[in-house]
């Protein structure tokens, strides 16, 4: 009996002394404080610019159609005066490659300014935070509201905020789908409650993604989901522009005092107000040095300059600079001289070559495309008049905005003729603007004029308007 009691007592003591170790730290909600200043103005200017472009471009018209439209159903991409087909995917690929290299070049020079000023995640987080601030108040008011008991005021403010978030998110989803489905037809379907299932799904999906990412996940997306934050260090060097804290000038920290007393008290310029942490959208302390969570928004520089002005100290304790400039005390002019370094020159050369190649290819691009498909149901057959016949289908894709007439010819075999029921008297076929047309054609030769087997022939399609020709190879089969 005593032994059992001792065992139970030992187990109880063990449970009391157990320590729970969490493998993952619980994410604490960040309440960014509003700030004002030079970089904040630039950030909001970029927010306005990017959103005017995003929400405005789908409504622009270009020659009786939407200026920018990726029409997946019709398999045509309209980019202002360009009409691209799936066969032109190389151009879209080139644009994506150029965009990626531009980001690499920009990062090597100016760090993560893209993240801080133009990245959709940052932009929508700022917009949602602005809505939250207008409804619930600034940092202290939001913290008090979240920590307070449930009340009518709290329910009203929370419900109003989420209603505004959802409305804005659905508008964003609607605009996104408007790039793939004509937005005027889409808006009419929304008003008349006639949206199709796929349009409804994608508007809801993109709206939900915007609502979740900008309203709740916020900095978590930048820290853990965005791959750019992880590999950005590979593009950084000691001459990359980053947000820096002047440790030599700021340490040791202490309470604010007159500027003349700093040397006497052996005190740094940092008054340890922690405002730089409170305004940071990712919740980091810039005084700990460069961290991968920093998105380079400059909010900490703005608020620090405000504090320096109030206490009468010189601005620039937190500022945009480079590691070399901070370590070696360079001036702004010396820092700018380091922009044209080998890495930047290589990125610039490659990027320039790609841009020139892409635009040259677009300028010299043939204004129509041709695909030849053999009729699989008919390999070869005898026609009237002792003619051996092969049947094909030609897909002619007009990449212009005007009606085009195309002349069809075939070469490669003696006495080869081309026949089609859709050809006009002058052996041309008409294709409407920005459309593709399937043209059934028959190639004929006198039976027995050539030996059996596969023979190479060439279809020649010529645009009558601009005298441009496209040649496509095919095979003419002669049975044994």
Order of alpha helices (4+ residues) and beta strands (2+ residues): alpha-alpha-beta-beta-beta-alpha-alpha-alpha-alpha-alpha-alpha-alpha-alpha-beta-alpha-alpha-alpha-alpha-beta-alpha-alpha-alpha-beta-beta-beta-beta-beta-beta-beta-beta-beta
